[in-house]
C-alpha cells in the first residue's frame, strides 16, 4: 500500500485559497467527473509541484475504471466518510468517497447490477493553509471505522 502526494510550500495556499480548493474538490468528488479533477489541478496551477502528475494520474485511473459511456453508465449515489490512513501517513485524517453506478445499456440481467468504487484523499493543514494533499489507498473502510468507533 502506498499513497501519492503533493507537498506544497506553506505560502502557496492562503487560507482563502485553501477553502476554495476544498470546495472545488468536493464538487469534483460529488460528480466523479474526470474533467473536473483535471480542471481543479489547472485552476490552482499545481503543475510546478514535483508529484503533480503522479497524483493526477492516480485520480485519472480511478475515474477511468468505472465510467463507460457506451454502456450507459449512470452515477447513482456518492457518499463521503472520514477514515484514517493505515500505512504511509499513519493516523492522518482521510476523506473517502464511495460511489455506486449502473451500466444501464448492458444486456439483461447485467443492466440491473450495481457496482461501487472508492477513492480516498488526505489533506494536511497548517494555520488553515493546505500544505499537503494526496491520494491514499491504505485506509480503513466505513465498516472498519464504525467498528473502531463503537
Secondary structure as UniProt FT lines:
FT   STRAND          3..7
FT   TURN            10..12
FT   HELIX           15..31
FT   HELIX           34..43
FT   TURN            44..45
FT   TURN            47..48
FT   TURN            50..51
FT   HELIX           52..64
FT   TURN            65..66
FT   HELIX           69..71
FT   STRAND          73..85
FT   TURN            88..91
FT   STRAND          93..103
FT   TURN            104..105
FT   TURN            108..109
FT   HELIX           110..112
FT   STRAND          115..126
FT   TURN            127..128
FT   STRAND          129..136
FT   HELIX           142..149
//
